[in-house]
Amino acid sequence: LGNAGPCGAFQAFSLFVKAKEVPASSRCPGGGEGVRWRCCRQAFEELPGIHRHVALHHSGDVGQQEGLGAELAEAGGNLADGPAPVGSPEISWTLPDTSRISQDDLTSKVGEVLLYYCYCEVKDPEKLCAWQKALCQHLHLTGKVRVASEGINGTVGGSKVATSLYMEVMLSQPLFKNILCKEDFKSSAGGAHCFPDLRVGVFEEIVPMGIDPKIVSYKETGIHLSPQEFHREVEQYLSQASQGQSDTILLDCRNFYESKIGQFQGCLAPDIRKFSYFPSYVDENLELFKDKRVLMYCTGGIRCERGSAYLRSKAVCREVYQLKGGIHKYLEEFPDGFYRGKLFVFDDRYAICSNEDVISACRYCGALWDQYKLCSSQHCRQLVLTCPSCCNKGLTACCPVCQEKELKVTSRASGQILKEECECTRRRPRVPIEHVSQRMLDTGK
Protein backbone atom coordinates (compact mmCIF):
# COMPACT_ATOMS: atom_id res chain seq x y z
CA LEU A 1 0.00 0.00 0.00
CA GLY A 2 2.91 2.31 0.63
CA ASN A 3 4.43 1.51 -2.77
CA ALA A 4 1.90 2.01 -5.53
CA GLY A 5 4.58 1.93 -8.23
CA PRO A 6 6.18 4.71 -10.29
CA CYS A 7 3.03 5.39 -12.33
CA GLY A 8 0.49 2.72 -11.48
CA ALA A 9 -2.72 4.54 -12.27
CA PHE A 10 -5.03 1.66 -11.40
CA GLN A 11 -3.20 0.87 -8.14
CA ALA A 12 -3.18 4.56 -7.25
CA PHE A 13 -6.88 4.76 -7.95
CA SER A 14 -7.58 1.69 -5.82
CA LEU A 15 -5.59 3.32 -3.05
CA PHE A 16 -7.59 6.51 -3.60
CA VAL A 17 -11.04 4.98 -3.16
CA LYS A 18 -10.03 2.53 -0.39
CA ALA A 19 -7.71 4.71 1.66
CA LYS A 20 -10.28 5.73 4.22
CA GLU A 21 -11.02 2.05 4.97
CA VAL A 22 -7.41 1.09 5.83
CA PRO A 23 -6.17 1.49 9.43
CA ALA A 24 -3.52 4.16 9.77
CA SER A 25 -1.06 1.74 11.35
CA SER A 26 -1.01 -0.44 8.23
CA ARG A 27 -0.53 2.38 5.76
CA CYS A 28 3.00 3.27 6.67
CA PRO A 29 4.90 0.25 8.01
CA GLY A 30 8.07 1.60 9.54
CA GLY A 31 7.63 4.76 7.53
CA GLY A 32 7.78 7.37 10.28
CA GLU A 33 4.98 9.47 11.75
CA GLY A 34 1.63 10.14 10.07
CA VAL A 35 -0.14 8.54 7.16
CA ARG A 36 1.79 8.26 3.91
CA TRP A 37 1.05 7.08 0.37
CA ARG A 38 3.38 6.90 -2.61
CA CYS A 39 2.78 7.34 -6.33
CA CYS A 40 5.01 8.64 -9.15
CA ARG A 41 7.90 8.82 -6.68
CA GLN A 42 6.00 11.31 -4.53
CA ALA A 43 4.96 10.90 -0.88
CA PHE A 44 1.62 12.11 0.44
CA GLU A 45 0.80 12.51 4.12
CA GLU A 46 -2.83 13.59 3.84
CA LEU A 47 -5.85 12.27 1.98
CA PRO A 48 -6.57 15.41 -0.09
CA GLY A 49 -3.03 15.28 -1.44
CA ILE A 50 -3.31 11.81 -2.94
CA HIS A 51 -6.86 12.60 -4.15
CA ARG A 52 -5.59 15.64 -6.01
CA HIS A 53 -2.58 13.82 -7.47
CA VAL A 54 -4.63 10.93 -8.87
CA ALA A 55 -7.28 13.20 -10.34
CA LEU A 56 -4.71 15.46 -11.99
CA HIS A 57 -2.22 12.85 -13.27
CA HIS A 58 -4.16 9.61 -13.71
CA SER A 59 -7.71 10.64 -14.60
CA GLY A 60 -7.32 9.28 -18.14
CA ASP A 61 -6.40 5.79 -16.97
CA VAL A 62 -8.85 5.83 -14.13
CA GLY A 63 -11.75 6.79 -16.37
CA GLN A 64 -11.23 3.61 -18.42
CA GLN A 65 -11.95 1.33 -15.48
CA GLU A 66 -15.56 0.09 -15.45
CA GLY A 67 -17.65 1.70 -12.75
CA LEU A 68 -14.75 3.61 -11.17
CA GLY A 69 -16.18 7.07 -11.87
CA ALA A 70 -19.01 6.53 -9.42
CA GLU A 71 -16.62 5.24 -6.75
CA LEU A 72 -14.39 8.29 -7.20
CA ALA A 73 -17.33 10.63 -6.85
CA GLU A 74 -18.33 8.84 -3.65
CA ALA A 75 -14.81 8.84 -2.21
CA GLY A 76 -13.59 12.28 -3.20
CA GLY A 77 -16.52 14.37 -4.37
CA ASN A 78 -17.11 15.94 -0.96
CA LEU A 79 -13.58 17.20 -0.40
CA ALA A 80 -13.76 20.98 -0.12
CA ASP A 81 -10.15 21.45 -1.22
CA GLY A 82 -9.89 18.53 -3.61
CA PRO A 83 -10.47 18.21 -7.35
CA ALA A 84 -13.78 17.70 -9.07
CA PRO A 85 -14.89 14.13 -9.75
CA VAL A 86 -13.45 12.48 -12.84
CA GLY A 87 -15.81 12.97 -15.74
CA SER A 88 -17.16 16.23 -14.37
CA PRO A 89 -19.08 18.02 -17.13
CA GLU A 90 -17.65 21.37 -16.04
CA ILE A 91 -13.89 21.03 -15.53
CA SER A 92 -11.28 18.79 -17.11
CA TRP A 93 -8.29 18.13 -14.84
CA THR A 94 -5.88 17.30 -17.66
CA LEU A 95 -2.28 18.48 -17.47
CA PRO A 96 -0.07 18.55 -20.57
CA ASP A 97 2.52 15.83 -21.08
CA THR A 98 5.95 17.42 -20.58
CA SER A 99 7.96 14.18 -20.38
CA ARG A 100 9.51 14.75 -23.83
CA ILE A 101 10.37 18.40 -23.19
CA SER A 102 13.75 19.27 -21.73
CA GLN A 103 13.82 21.18 -18.46
CA ASP A 104 15.94 23.84 -20.13
CA ASP A 105 13.22 24.51 -22.71
CA LEU A 106 10.48 24.43 -20.09
CA THR A 107 12.23 26.78 -17.67
CA SER A 108 14.07 29.04 -20.13
CA LYS A 109 14.30 32.66 -18.97
CA VAL A 110 13.71 33.82 -22.54
CA GLY A 111 9.95 33.70 -22.91
CA GLU A 112 6.80 35.77 -22.78
CA VAL A 113 3.99 37.05 -20.62
CA LEU A 114 0.38 36.16 -21.41
CA LEU A 115 -2.60 38.32 -20.49
CA TYR A 116 -6.13 36.98 -20.86
CA TYR A 117 -9.59 36.76 -19.34
CA CYS A 118 -12.73 34.76 -19.92
CA TYR A 119 -16.18 35.58 -18.62
CA CYS A 120 -18.27 32.43 -18.14
CA GLU A 121 -20.33 30.76 -15.46
CA VAL A 122 -18.16 28.76 -13.04
CA LYS A 123 -20.11 26.46 -10.73
CA ASP A 124 -17.15 25.63 -8.49
CA PRO A 125 -14.46 28.36 -8.49
CA GLU A 126 -12.42 26.55 -5.80
CA LYS A 127 -11.95 23.52 -8.01
CA LEU A 128 -11.04 25.64 -11.04
CA CYS A 129 -8.55 27.45 -8.82
CA ALA A 130 -6.95 24.17 -7.69
CA TRP A 131 -6.57 22.99 -11.29
CA GLN A 132 -5.20 26.34 -12.43
CA LYS A 133 -2.59 26.33 -9.67
CA ALA A 134 -1.54 22.78 -10.53
CA LEU A 135 -1.31 23.67 -14.23
CA CYS A 136 0.88 26.74 -13.64
CA GLN A 137 3.17 24.88 -11.26
CA HIS A 138 3.44 21.98 -13.72
CA LEU A 139 4.60 24.42 -16.43
CA HIS A 140 6.83 26.51 -14.13
CA LEU A 141 4.72 29.62 -14.75
CA THR A 142 4.58 32.59 -12.39
CA GLY A 143 2.05 35.40 -12.28
CA LYS A 144 -1.43 36.16 -10.99
CA VAL A 145 -4.70 34.37 -11.69
CA ARG A 146 -8.09 35.45 -10.33
CA VAL A 147 -10.95 32.96 -10.37
CA ALA A 148 -14.60 33.74 -9.58
CA SER A 149 -18.07 32.44 -10.32
CA GLU A 150 -18.09 34.90 -13.26
CA GLY A 151 -14.92 33.56 -14.93
CA ILE A 152 -11.13 33.77 -14.87
CA ASN A 153 -8.56 36.54 -15.34
CA GLY A 154 -4.84 35.87 -15.56
CA THR A 155 -1.41 37.15 -16.44
CA VAL A 156 1.32 34.52 -16.41
CA GLY A 157 4.94 34.41 -17.48
CA GLY A 158 7.27 31.60 -18.51
CA SER A 159 9.19 30.08 -21.39
CA LYS A 160 7.57 30.13 -24.82
CA VAL A 161 7.23 26.36 -24.67
CA ALA A 162 5.40 26.66 -21.35
CA THR A 163 3.10 29.51 -22.40
CA SER A 164 2.26 27.72 -25.65
CA LEU A 165 1.27 24.60 -23.70
CA TYR A 166 -0.70 26.75 -21.28
CA MET A 167 -2.75 28.29 -24.09
CA GLU A 168 -3.30 24.87 -25.66
CA VAL A 169 -4.66 23.42 -22.41
CA MET A 170 -6.80 26.47 -21.66
CA LEU A 171 -8.38 26.33 -25.13
CA SER A 172 -9.14 22.62 -24.73
CA GLN A 173 -10.75 23.11 -21.30
CA PRO A 174 -14.47 22.25 -21.75
CA LEU A 175 -15.43 25.07 -19.37
CA PHE A 176 -14.12 27.64 -21.87
CA LYS A 177 -15.25 25.91 -25.06
CA ASN A 178 -16.69 28.27 -27.69
CA ILE A 179 -15.94 31.23 -25.39
CA LEU A 180 -12.16 31.54 -25.16
CA CYS A 181 -10.12 31.65 -28.38
CA LYS A 182 -6.45 32.05 -29.25
CA GLU A 183 -6.94 35.72 -30.15
CA ASP A 184 -8.05 36.40 -26.55
CA PHE A 185 -4.47 35.87 -25.33
CA LYS A 186 -2.25 38.96 -25.47
CA SER A 187 1.49 38.28 -25.40
CA SER A 188 4.57 40.38 -24.80
CA ALA A 189 8.28 39.68 -24.33
CA GLY A 190 9.13 38.58 -20.80
CA GLY A 191 9.10 35.38 -18.79
CA ALA A 192 8.71 33.89 -15.33
CA HIS A 193 11.18 36.46 -13.97
CA CYS A 194 8.61 39.23 -14.52
CA PHE A 195 6.69 38.10 -11.42
CA PRO A 196 8.02 37.40 -7.92
CA ASP A 197 5.87 34.27 -7.54
CA LEU A 198 2.63 32.53 -8.50
CA ARG A 199 -0.62 33.71 -6.94
CA VAL A 200 -3.87 31.93 -7.72
CA GLY A 201 -6.99 32.71 -5.73
CA VAL A 202 -10.78 32.80 -5.64
CA PHE A 203 -12.43 36.22 -5.54
CA GLU A 204 -15.91 37.69 -5.90
CA GLU A 205 -14.89 39.51 -9.10
CA ILE A 206 -12.22 38.69 -11.66
CA VAL A 207 -11.54 42.41 -11.95
CA PRO A 208 -11.93 44.38 -8.69
CA MET A 209 -14.56 47.04 -9.42
CA GLY A 210 -16.25 46.65 -6.04
CA ILE A 211 -19.74 45.99 -7.44
CA ASP A 212 -21.52 42.66 -7.02
CA PRO A 213 -21.41 40.86 -10.42
CA LYS A 214 -25.07 39.93 -9.89
CA ILE A 215 -25.96 43.64 -9.79
CA VAL A 216 -23.79 44.79 -12.70
CA SER A 217 -23.07 41.86 -14.97
CA TYR A 218 -20.55 41.45 -17.77
CA LYS A 219 -23.54 40.31 -19.84
CA GLU A 220 -24.68 43.95 -20.05
CA THR A 221 -21.44 45.20 -21.58
CA GLY A 222 -21.01 47.79 -24.31
CA ILE A 223 -20.56 47.16 -28.03
CA HIS A 224 -17.16 45.61 -28.83
CA LEU A 225 -15.07 47.23 -31.55
CA SER A 226 -12.12 45.53 -33.23
CA PRO A 227 -8.82 47.45 -33.24
CA GLN A 228 -9.51 48.47 -36.84
CA GLU A 229 -13.01 49.72 -36.03
CA PHE A 230 -11.79 51.52 -32.92
CA HIS A 231 -8.99 53.16 -34.92
CA ARG A 232 -11.51 54.54 -37.41
CA GLU A 233 -13.75 55.79 -34.61
CA VAL A 234 -10.85 57.59 -32.89
CA GLU A 235 -9.75 59.10 -36.21
CA GLN A 236 -13.25 60.46 -36.80
CA TYR A 237 -13.52 61.68 -33.19
CA LEU A 238 -10.23 63.60 -33.37
CA SER A 239 -11.23 65.19 -36.66
CA GLN A 240 -14.59 66.39 -35.27
CA ALA A 241 -13.22 67.38 -31.86
CA SER A 242 -10.58 69.62 -33.40
CA GLN A 243 -13.45 71.61 -34.88
CA GLY A 244 -15.40 71.63 -31.61
CA GLN A 245 -18.17 69.47 -33.09
CA SER A 246 -17.71 66.12 -31.35
CA ASP A 247 -20.46 64.38 -29.40
CA THR A 248 -18.06 61.63 -28.36
CA ILE A 249 -15.94 61.00 -25.27
CA LEU A 250 -12.82 58.85 -25.58
CA LEU A 251 -12.64 57.39 -22.06
CA ASP A 252 -9.58 55.77 -20.46
CA CYS A 253 -10.77 53.26 -17.80
CA ARG A 254 -7.35 52.84 -16.21
CA ASN A 255 -5.69 54.39 -13.17
CA PHE A 256 -3.88 57.74 -13.33
CA TYR A 257 -0.39 56.22 -13.11
CA GLU A 258 -1.17 54.09 -16.16
CA SER A 259 -2.54 56.86 -18.36
CA LYS A 260 0.28 59.15 -17.19
CA ILE A 261 2.89 57.30 -19.26
CA GLY A 262 0.71 56.38 -22.23
CA GLN A 263 -2.75 57.17 -23.61
CA PHE A 264 -4.83 57.77 -26.73
CA GLN A 265 -4.69 61.27 -28.11
CA GLY A 266 -7.63 63.39 -27.00
CA CYS A 267 -8.77 61.00 -24.28
CA LEU A 268 -10.43 61.75 -20.96
CA ALA A 269 -8.20 60.03 -18.37
CA PRO A 270 -9.81 60.04 -14.89
CA ASP A 271 -7.45 60.95 -12.06
CA ILE A 272 -8.36 57.85 -10.04
CA ARG A 273 -5.99 55.56 -8.15
CA LYS A 274 -8.02 52.32 -8.28
CA PHE A 275 -10.53 50.80 -10.67
CA SER A 276 -12.85 50.32 -7.69
CA TYR A 277 -13.21 54.15 -7.72
CA PHE A 278 -14.53 54.09 -11.30
CA PRO A 279 -18.23 53.61 -10.38
CA SER A 280 -18.07 56.63 -8.04
CA TYR A 281 -16.34 58.61 -10.78
CA VAL A 282 -19.21 57.84 -13.15
CA ASP A 283 -21.80 58.75 -10.51
CA GLU A 284 -20.14 62.09 -9.79
CA ASN A 285 -19.83 62.98 -13.48
CA LEU A 286 -23.10 61.77 -14.98
CA GLU A 287 -23.76 65.15 -16.60
CA LEU A 288 -20.50 64.77 -18.52
CA PHE A 289 -21.73 61.56 -20.17
CA LYS A 290 -25.29 62.67 -20.88
CA ASP A 291 -26.31 62.01 -24.49
CA LYS A 292 -22.72 61.20 -25.45
CA ARG A 293 -21.20 58.42 -27.52
CA VAL A 294 -18.50 56.88 -25.30
CA LEU A 295 -15.47 55.04 -26.64
CA MET A 296 -13.84 53.14 -23.78
CA TYR A 297 -10.49 51.41 -23.56
CA CYS A 298 -8.17 49.77 -21.02
CA THR A 299 -5.08 47.54 -21.01
CA GLY A 300 -6.51 44.21 -22.14
CA GLY A 301 -10.25 44.82 -22.31
CA ILE A 302 -11.42 43.34 -19.01
CA ARG A 303 -12.02 46.57 -17.12
CA CYS A 304 -14.15 47.83 -20.00
CA GLU A 305 -16.39 44.77 -19.70
CA ARG A 306 -17.61 45.75 -16.25
CA GLY A 307 -16.97 49.49 -16.65
CA SER A 308 -19.12 49.75 -19.75
CA ALA A 309 -21.84 47.68 -18.09
CA TYR A 310 -21.88 50.09 -15.15
CA LEU A 311 -21.99 53.15 -17.42
CA ARG A 312 -24.84 51.63 -19.44
CA SER A 313 -26.76 50.89 -16.23
CA LYS A 314 -27.00 54.66 -15.62
CA ALA A 315 -28.94 55.12 -18.87
CA VAL A 316 -27.42 58.50 -19.67
CA CYS A 317 -25.17 57.73 -22.66
CA ARG A 318 -26.46 57.51 -26.18
CA GLU A 319 -24.08 54.67 -27.02
CA VAL A 320 -21.22 52.87 -25.26
CA TYR A 321 -18.44 51.17 -27.21
CA GLN A 322 -15.27 49.43 -26.03
CA LEU A 323 -11.98 48.36 -27.57
CA LYS A 324 -11.92 44.57 -27.87
CA GLY A 325 -8.61 43.19 -26.61
CA GLY A 326 -7.67 46.56 -25.16
CA ILE A 327 -4.56 48.58 -25.90
CA HIS A 328 -2.56 45.35 -26.20
CA LYS A 329 -4.44 44.25 -29.32
CA TYR A 330 -4.62 47.78 -30.73
CA LEU A 331 -0.83 48.15 -30.60
CA GLU A 332 -0.39 44.86 -32.43
CA GLU A 333 -2.32 46.36 -35.35
CA PHE A 334 -1.32 50.03 -34.99
CA PRO A 335 2.04 50.41 -33.20
CA ASP A 336 2.26 53.97 -34.52
CA GLY A 337 -1.45 54.76 -34.32
CA PHE A 338 -3.28 57.14 -32.01
CA TYR A 339 -1.95 55.60 -28.79
CA ARG A 340 1.24 57.37 -27.73
CA GLY A 341 3.75 56.48 -25.03
CA LYS A 342 4.23 53.31 -23.00
CA LEU A 343 1.69 50.68 -21.99
CA PHE A 344 1.67 50.11 -18.23
CA VAL A 345 1.65 46.46 -17.13
CA PHE A 346 1.14 44.99 -13.66
CA ASP A 347 4.41 43.11 -13.26
CA ASP A 348 8.06 43.87 -12.61
CA ARG A 349 8.51 45.40 -16.08
CA TYR A 350 5.98 48.20 -15.27
CA ALA A 351 5.74 49.19 -18.93
CA ILE A 352 6.18 47.88 -22.47
CA CYS A 353 6.95 49.97 -25.52
CA SER A 354 5.48 50.15 -29.02
CA ASN A 355 6.63 53.61 -30.12
CA GLU A 356 9.36 56.06 -29.18
CA ASP A 357 7.13 58.75 -27.69
CA VAL A 358 7.69 59.82 -24.08
CA ILE A 359 4.70 61.77 -22.77
CA SER A 360 5.54 61.97 -19.05
CA ALA A 361 8.22 63.72 -17.03
CA CYS A 362 10.56 63.24 -14.08
CA ARG A 363 8.87 64.02 -10.76
CA TYR A 364 11.73 66.29 -9.70
CA CYS A 365 13.39 68.01 -12.66
CA GLY A 366 10.69 67.82 -15.35
CA ALA A 367 12.87 66.06 -17.92
CA LEU A 368 11.07 63.63 -20.22
CA TRP A 369 10.96 60.27 -18.42
CA ASP A 370 8.55 57.33 -18.27
CA GLN A 371 10.28 54.49 -16.43
CA TYR A 372 8.66 53.82 -13.07
CA LYS A 373 10.37 52.77 -9.86
CA LEU A 374 8.87 52.01 -6.47
CA CYS A 375 9.15 54.80 -3.92
CA SER A 376 12.30 54.24 -1.88
CA SER A 377 10.50 54.79 1.44
CA GLN A 378 10.10 51.34 2.98
CA HIS A 379 6.45 51.69 3.96
CA CYS A 380 5.28 53.11 0.62
CA ARG A 381 4.03 51.28 -2.49
CA GLN A 382 3.61 54.34 -4.72
CA LEU A 383 5.28 54.44 -8.12
CA VAL A 384 7.56 57.35 -8.94
CA LEU A 385 9.05 58.78 -12.13
CA THR A 386 12.56 59.91 -11.27
CA CYS A 387 15.25 60.18 -13.93
CA PRO A 388 18.81 58.82 -13.48
CA SER A 389 20.20 62.28 -12.78
CA CYS A 390 17.76 62.85 -9.91
CA CYS A 391 18.26 59.31 -8.63
CA ASN A 392 22.00 60.01 -8.38
CA LYS A 393 21.13 63.04 -6.22
CA GLY A 394 19.19 60.80 -3.85
CA LEU A 395 15.76 61.91 -5.05
CA THR A 396 14.12 58.51 -5.12
CA ALA A 397 10.85 58.93 -3.18
CA CYS A 398 7.39 59.76 -4.51
CA CYS A 399 6.90 62.95 -2.44
CA PRO A 400 8.65 65.20 0.14
CA VAL A 401 7.02 63.35 3.04
CA CYS A 402 8.42 60.02 1.88
CA GLN A 403 11.77 61.59 0.95
CA GLU A 404 12.16 62.99 4.47
CA LYS A 405 10.99 59.72 5.98
CA GLU A 406 13.55 57.79 3.93
CA LEU A 407 16.36 59.94 5.30
CA LYS A 408 15.14 59.45 8.87
CA VAL A 409 14.78 55.70 8.48
CA THR A 410 18.19 55.40 6.87
CA SER A 411 19.81 57.30 9.75
CA ARG A 412 18.14 55.20 12.46
CA ALA A 413 20.13 52.27 13.76
CA SER A 414 16.96 50.44 14.79
CA GLY A 415 15.46 50.68 11.31
CA GLN A 416 12.07 51.60 12.78
CA ILE A 417 9.64 52.70 10.07
CA LEU A 418 7.57 55.82 10.63
CA LYS A 419 3.86 55.78 9.84
CA GLU A 420 3.05 59.24 8.49
CA GLU A 421 0.59 59.29 5.59
CA CYS A 422 2.12 59.71 2.14
CA GLU A 423 1.56 63.13 0.57
CA CYS A 424 0.64 61.52 -2.74
CA THR A 425 -2.28 59.76 -1.09
CA ARG A 426 -3.36 62.57 1.24
CA ARG A 427 -3.59 65.27 -1.43
CA ARG A 428 -5.18 63.23 -4.21
CA PRO A 429 -9.00 63.42 -4.37
CA ARG A 430 -10.54 59.96 -4.34
CA VAL A 431 -13.08 60.88 -7.00
CA PRO A 432 -12.29 63.92 -9.18
CA ILE A 433 -15.10 66.04 -10.61
CA GLU A 434 -14.63 66.79 -14.30
CA HIS A 435 -15.61 70.13 -15.78
CA VAL A 436 -16.51 70.28 -19.47
CA SER A 437 -14.30 72.91 -21.02
CA GLN A 438 -12.55 73.82 -24.23
CA ARG A 439 -9.47 72.14 -22.81
CA MET A 440 -11.08 68.74 -23.25
CA LEU A 441 -11.82 69.56 -26.87
CA ASP A 442 -8.29 70.73 -27.68
CA THR A 443 -7.34 67.21 -28.64
CA GLY A 444 -4.41 68.13 -30.78
CA LYS A 445 -2.48 69.70 -27.91
Disulfide bonds with the S-S distance in Angstrom:
none
